[in-house]
Amino acid sequence: MMSGVIQNIIFDWSGTLVDDLPSVLAATNFVFAECGIEKMTLDKFRAEFCLPFKDFYDRFAPGIPMERLEESFHSHFRQLQGEVTELPHARDFLVFCRKHKIRTFLLSTVSRDYFARQAAANGFDQFIDRPYLDVWDKRAKIAELLAENQLAAAQTLFVGDMQHDIETAKFGGIGSCAVLTGYNRLDQLRASEPDLIVEHLGELREILERNQFQLHPHPRDGEPARAPHPVCTVGALIWNADNQVLMVRTQKWSGLWGIPGGKTKFGETSLDALKREIKEETNLDIADISFALVQDCIHSKQFYRDAHFVLLNYTCRVQGRCDVKLNDEAQEFRWMTPGQALEMPLNQPTRVLLEQVAARQH
């Protein structure tokens, strides 16, 4: 476990600072179509994609020369550069690093051409002290990066979204932080055992500020370590005019479906917190709010980090326009009947809520 004060951060690019996953999936499916291979869904791609690239193509396009695959991929991917966007919290985190004089590096498979085009659009290159690009196997480059820049391992953190990034950090003897904003799923990242898993870079910033730029808190001399407190949250099963309920899917709940909601702020009533969270996460206004049940959620393996939640669950209806606009916390939404929802891969607290509501209606 990393214990030093972090003074250097090495970033991955794709899935960590920028979102190019939709473009990469589209280009990959273009390659597969040319080779007569069945296209992949986003979920399957996230489950199967890995680095180095050759390992991925050897499994799904065996016998086809890499040169042909690469040429086909890049012919399509070049056309999609305008669709690559910066990830939420990435810019603020890079500014945060500059403010606190944290040295920043990039270790990425991204080509110099794509990096130049994407950085020209987002300006992230001005926040990177030195980029290492076109690196197919980062494990073969990490020692050189550390030596060339005289980075102390105990003060250096690698932040990435894939198992390969975590393996690279361990290969270099440095700290590792996995983010849920990119290619690999929670279960894959957990299997690599990083020092820390965060939902996004905004959470990493909060952790560094709270822990005096260490990944994990250390009690002051003579003080006992403090146990974390349970967190009170609110969430709602939202009905529309067609008697369907809103389900959202999030990476922080292992890619499972659930209900929107979030933490109650100090001094905020539960109802005010519920209305605020629903508005922030879905853009919906709600009415006819009714308390449903309270649940304990302690050490859930479905959630991306160890936590103790007290879940206040409600039911409600959409008030006004039913125009769902998700923020960065969820990746997908669907309206469906409660029966259809119960057939979906749900997180356990949502399944309990749906079953309780269904039982009361019969």
N, C-alpha and C positions, 0 to 999 in steps of 0.2 A: 504494500500500500504506500502510495506516494505521500511524503510528509514535509517536503521542502517548500519554501516560499517560491511561488511561480514567477519567474522573470522572463521566460521565453515560451512562446506558443507556436507550435507548428500546426498549420491548418491543412486539411484536405480542401479541395475546391468544390467539386460536384456533390451536391447533397448536404454540404456543410455550410458553404457561403452562398452558393447559387443553386437554383432549382432548374436543372436540365433533365430531370427524370422523364417528363413527358416526351421531350424531344429525342432522348436516347432510346426510349421504348419504341417510338415511331420509326426511327432509323433502323433499329434492330429488326422490327417486324417487316420493314422494307427488304432487308437482307434475307430474312427467312422466306418471304414470298418469292423472291427471285430464285431461291434454292429449292422451292417446293416444300418448305417446312411450315408446319402449322404455326400461326401467329400466337403470341403470348398475351394473356391478360396482364394488367398491371400487377395484380396480386401474385400471379405465377412468376412474373419477371422478378419481382422483389424477392421471392422465395428462392429463385434459382440463380440469379446473376451473381457473379463473383469476379474477383481479381486474383491473378492476372487474367486479362481477356482471353488468352489462349485456352485456359482451363474451361471457361464457359463455352467457347465455340467447339472445343474438342468433344464436349458432351452432347451438344445440340446440332452441330453441323459437322460431324466427323467425316474426314476424308476430303473436305473442301479446303483448298489452300488458303492460308491466312491472308495472303496478298489479295486474293479475289474478295474475301469477306470484308477486309478493310476498305478496299476501293469502293465496294457497293455501299458500305455503311457511310463513309464520308461523303459520297456523292449526294446522299439524301440529307445527312446531318448538317451540311454546310447551308442548306436552304432554311434551316430551322433556328439559326442563331438569334434571330430577333425575338424568339419565343422564350429564350433563357432569361430568367428573372432572378433578382437577388432574393434571398430568403428573408423572412421576417426576423428581426433582431440582429441580423448579420452586420449591418452598417453601424448600428449603435455599439455593438461589441468591438468592432475594429476601432472606432473612435475611443472607446473606453481603454483599449490597449495602448493607444497613442498617449492618452491623457496620463496614464500611470507608467509610461516609459517601459512597457512590456515589449520586448523584441518579438517580431512576428515573421514567420516564414511560411512558405507554401511548398508542400510536397504532394504532387498530383500527377495523375495520368493524362490530364488535359494537355492537348497539343499547344504549342506556342501560338499558332494561328488562332485557334478558338479562344485561348486565354486573352490574346490581344484584342480580339473583337468584343468579347464579353466584358473585359475590364474597361474598354473604351466607353461602353454603355453605362457601367455602374461606378467606375472610378475607384474600384477596390485596390487596384495596383498601387495607389499612393499610400496605402496602409500596410503594404507588405515590404519588409526590409529586403528580402531576397527570395525569389521564386525558383523552385526546382520543378521543371515541367517535363512532359513527355516521359515520365518514369513509369514503365510498365510494372515493375516489381519494386515497390517502395522499400521492402526489406533489404534490398541490395544497395540502397542509397542512403539509408538513415545514418549509418556510421560516418559516412563522408560528410553529410550535412552537419552533424554534431561537431566533427573535428574541424571542418573548415571555418565554422563560426564560433568555435571555442565555447560551446554550450555545456554547462554543467548538467548532468543527467537529472540530479535531484531537483533542479530548478526549471525543468523543461517538461512541457505537456504537449501531447499530440491530440488534436481534436478532429475526429472524423466520424463518418456515418456507416462504415463497413467493417466487417470482421478483419479484412486485410489491413485496415488502419490500426486496429487494436494489436494485431500480430506484429505490425511494424514497430509500434511503440515498445512492445515487450522485447522485440529483437534488439532494439537500441537501448534498452534498460531505462526508459523514461516513462513518465506518467501517461495515462490514457484516459480520454473522455469520449464517450460515444453519444452522438446526438440522434434523435429520432426523426430528423427532418429529411432523411435521404433514402438510400437504396435498401439497406438491410432492415429487417423487422426486429422487434424487441427480442424475440426468442433467439434469433441468430446472434445478436449483439451480446446478450446475456451469456451465451455459450462461450464467447471469447473472453469473458471475465475482465472487462475494463475496470479501472479504478473508480469510475463514476459513469452513470448514464443520466443524461438530462433530456428534457423534452425539446429544448432549443437553446440557442446561445444566450437568450435573455435570462434563462434560469442559471446558466453557468456564471454569468456576470453577478447575479444575486448571491450565489454561493461564494464566489471569490471575495466579494465585498464583505460578506458576513463573517468569513473565516480568515480575514486578514491575508488574502491571496494564497491560502492553502485550500486543498480540495476538501479536507475534513477538519472539523473544529477541534481545537485543542484547548483544554481548560487552563486557566491561569494557574500559576504556581500556588499550591496550597488549596485550590478549589476542586471539589469533586466534579466529575463529568455530569452534565445535566441531561436527563432523559427528555426526548422530544415530547411535546404535548399532543393529544388528539386534536384533529382539525375538524371544525364544523363546516359542513357543506350543504348546499341546497340543490335540488334538481327536480325536473318536472316531466311528466308524461303529458305532452301537448297534443290536443285534439284539433283537427280542422273541421270545416263544415261538412265534409264527407265522412265524418266519424272514422278518420284515419289518424294514426299517431305518428309523430316524428321520431325517427331513429337516426342517430349520427354515429359514424365510425371513426375511431381515433387510434393512432399508433400507441399512445401512452397506456391504453387499455388492451395492449397486445393485438391491435387491429380488430378488436371485437366491436359489436354494435351496442349502443347504450343511449342514454338520454342526455340532453344538454344540462349544464349546471356548473357550479363552482363554489369557491370558498366564500364564507361570510366575512365581511370586513368588521374590524372593531367599531362598535357604536352603531352598527347597521342592523335593522330588524331583518328577520328571516325573509319576510315577504318582499321587502325592498331589495334584498340581496338576490332573491329569485328573479324579480323583474329585471334587475340590472344584468345579471348573468345571461339570461335568455336573450335580452336585447343585444348584448355584446357578441354572443356566440352565434345567433341565428338571425338577427335583425327583426325578430318578431316582437310585437306587443301582445301581452296576455291578459286574460280576464277569467272570471269564474274560477278563481283559485281555491282549491280544497286540499287540506292536508290528507295524505294517504297513509304513511307509516314512517317510522324511524328505523334505520338499520345500522348495525355496527359493521364496519369493514376494516378488519385488522390483519395486517401482514398478507394481503392478497397477492398471490403470485401472478395474477392477471395484470396488476398495475405495474408500471415501469420501475417504481422504487418502493422500498419498504415504507409503509405508512399506516396510520391509524386514523380512519375517518369515522365521524358520526354523520350519517347521511339522512337529511330531512327530505323526504320524498313527497311531492305534491302532484295533483292533476290540475289541468287548466285547459282553456281554449284560446285559440288565436283571436285576437281582437284587431279588426281592420284588415289590411292587406296581408295575404298569405304569401309573402315574398321572402323566401329564405335566402339569406346571404351568410355563408359561413365565414368566421374569422380563421386565424391560422391554427386553432386548436383541434379542429376536426377536418378530415379529408374527404368526407362523403356524407350525403344525407338521402333519406328516402321516406316518403309517406307510405304507410301500409296499415292494414287492419291489425288489431292486436293478435289475432290468430296467425297472420303471416309473420309478425314480428317474433312470435314464440318459435317459429321454425328457423329463425336466423341464428348465427353464432353470436350470442349475447354475452356481455359480462354478467357475472352472477347477481350483483345487486339489481340490475335492470330486469333480469328474469324473475327475481323474487317480486319486484314491484308489479310487473305485468300479470303474474299469476294471482297476486292478491287482488288487483283491480278486476281481473276476469272473474274471480270467485265471487266478488261482491255483486257483480252484474247478473249472476244467475240465481 
